[in-house]
Amino acid sequence: MTPVRGKMGRPPIPSKLQRRNRVVTFVTDEELKKLKKVAGQWHLPLSATVHRILRRSIDRRRPDNN
């Protein structure tokens, strides 16, 4: 008889927190070098570093009057 196992994989996260949209951008060699340096300092993958920088920038902005 095969033992019963629980579900494998990542646990689901709330729909509101899921990142499912992609933004593509191009950077210069120098910008990439700087991003990689920051990623190393933060001990994060490059994409997580860019996401953190983006979120911080967005969060600092004042809300629009819309």
Sequence and secondary structure as in RCSB ss.txt:
>XXXX:A:sequence
MTPVRGKMGRPPIPSKLQRRNRVVTFVTDEELKKLKKVAGQWHLPLSATVHRILRRSIDRRRPDNN
>XXXX:A:secstr
        S     GGG           HHHHHHHHHHHHHHT  HHHHHHHHHHHHHHHS     
